[in-house]
């Protein structure tokens, strides 16, 4: 379909503008993160290859076997990129961590699962 790529870029830009607008209302800072390869990179071991996406909705790492919904894996990778962007020194001192519904990401790609209450 002619013009589909331009429409796709426009839609993401508009989505970001809406999120940024609402976040600003609540005093939440926003930052765009380059999504390159986030859907092909394993958020657990870091292995990146297109074969990690056997189906559109599934992610299965060909190196470590980690399986999860592809969008969730990509979201974790975007979070990891955001956390890494906050590094202050080569020693790993950081000023960021990212809280997720399911846990917390830190700069060493460590993921601490949130405790589930019964």
Backbone torsions as a table, in degrees:
resi	resn	phi	psi	omega
1	UNK	NA	121.4	-179.3
2	UNK	-60.6	136.6	177.3
3	UNK	80.9	1.4	-177.1
4	UNK	-63.8	-39.4	-179.0
5	UNK	-64.9	-41.4	178.6
6	UNK	-64.7	-39.9	178.5
7	UNK	-64.8	-40.8	179.2
8	UNK	-59.5	-47.6	179.1
9	UNK	-63.2	-41.5	179.3
10	UNK	-62.0	-42.7	-178.2
11	UNK	-63.0	-42.5	178.7
12	UNK	-67.4	-38.8	177.8
13	UNK	-63.1	-43.2	178.5
14	UNK	-64.7	-41.2	177.6
15	UNK	-59.2	-46.2	179.0
16	UNK	-61.0	-42.3	179.5
17	UNK	-61.3	-41.6	178.4
18	UNK	-65.3	-45.0	179.5
19	UNK	-64.1	-44.2	179.4
20	UNK	-60.5	-43.4	179.6
21	UNK	-60.5	-49.2	-179.3
22	UNK	-67.5	-40.8	179.9
23	UNK	-62.7	-41.6	179.2
24	UNK	-60.2	-38.2	177.4
25	UNK	-55.9	-33.2	-177.4
26	UNK	-103.4	9.7	177.6
27	UNK	74.2	24.4	-179.1
28	UNK	-101.1	121.5	178.8
29	UNK	-72.7	149.2	177.0
30	UNK	-123.4	154.1	178.4
31	UNK	-151.1	133.2	176.1
32	UNK	-81.3	141.2	179.1
33	UNK	-122.8	133.8	179.3
34	UNK	-61.9	119.7	-176.8
35	UNK	-83.7	6.6	-175.9
36	UNK	-53.7	126.7	175.9
37	UNK	65.8	6.7	-179.2
38	UNK	-66.5	-23.9	179.1
39	UNK	-86.5	-10.5	-179.7
40	UNK	-108.5	-13.0	-177.7
41	UNK	-89.9	136.5	176.8
42	UNK	-77.7	123.0	-179.1
43	UNK	-74.3	-8.5	178.9
44	UNK	-94.2	-50.1	-175.4
45	UNK	-112.3	-12.9	177.7
46	UNK	90.0	-4.3	-179.8
47	UNK	-65.3	131.6	-178.1
48	UNK	-122.4	123.9	171.5
49	UNK	-165.6	151.3	-177.1
50	UNK	-65.3	-24.2	179.1
51	UNK	-68.3	-9.9	177.4
52	UNK	-71.2	-10.5	179.6
53	UNK	-111.7	78.8	-178.3
54	UNK	-66.4	-27.4	176.6
55	UNK	-138.9	159.7	-177.9
56	UNK	-55.1	-42.2	-174.0
57	UNK	-93.9	-8.6	-177.0
58	UNK	-112.6	142.2	172.7
59	UNK	-118.5	129.3	177.2
60	UNK	-141.5	109.7	-178.0
61	UNK	-67.7	128.4	-179.6
62	UNK	-78.4	-10.2	178.9
63	UNK	-96.1	-51.8	-174.6
64	UNK	-107.6	-8.6	177.3
65	UNK	83.8	4.0	179.5
66	UNK	-60.3	126.0	179.6
67	UNK	-122.2	133.3	-179.0
68	UNK	-163.8	169.0	175.2
69	UNK	-62.1	135.3	-174.9
70	UNK	-60.0	-39.2	-179.8
71	UNK	-67.1	-37.4	178.6
72	UNK	-65.8	-43.7	177.9
73	UNK	-60.2	-46.1	-180.0
74	UNK	-63.5	-39.3	178.9
75	UNK	-63.6	-39.9	176.8
76	UNK	-63.6	-39.7	178.9
77	UNK	-65.3	-38.7	176.7
78	UNK	-64.3	-41.5	176.2
79	UNK	-60.8	-41.7	178.7
80	UNK	-62.0	-42.9	177.8
81	UNK	-61.3	-40.7	179.7
82	UNK	-64.8	-44.0	179.5
83	UNK	-63.7	-43.7	179.7
84	UNK	-63.2	-33.8	179.8
85	UNK	-64.6	-18.5	-179.9
86	UNK	-91.4	3.8	179.6
87	UNK	-64.9	137.8	-179.9
88	UNK	-98.2	-29.7	-176.0
89	UNK	-146.7	168.4	178.6
90	UNK	-70.6	-12.4	178.0
91	UNK	-77.7	-8.1	178.4
92	UNK	92.5	10.1	175.5
93	UNK	-71.3	129.9	-173.6
94	UNK	-129.3	162.2	174.4
95	UNK	-118.5	16.3	-177.9
96	UNK	-137.8	148.4	162.0
97	UNK	-146.6	164.0	-174.9
98	UNK	-126.1	119.9	178.5
99	UNK	-89.5	127.9	176.3
100	UNK	-114.1	163.5	177.3
101	UNK	-57.7	-34.4	-175.9
102	UNK	-96.1	-2.0	-179.4
103	UNK	160.1	-156.7	-177.6
104	UNK	-132.6	136.3	173.9
105	UNK	-99.8	139.7	173.1
106	UNK	-124.1	176.2	-170.8
107	UNK	-61.4	-27.3	-179.6
108	UNK	-84.8	21.0	-177.1
109	UNK	64.2	14.2	178.3
110	UNK	-73.3	139.3	178.1
111	UNK	-122.3	121.1	177.2
112	UNK	-106.6	117.3	-178.0
113	UNK	-69.2	140.4	176.5
114	UNK	-74.5	144.2	177.0
115	UNK	-72.3	135.4	179.1
116	UNK	-98.1	123.0	177.8
117	UNK	-88.2	139.4	-179.1
118	UNK	-93.5	NA	NA
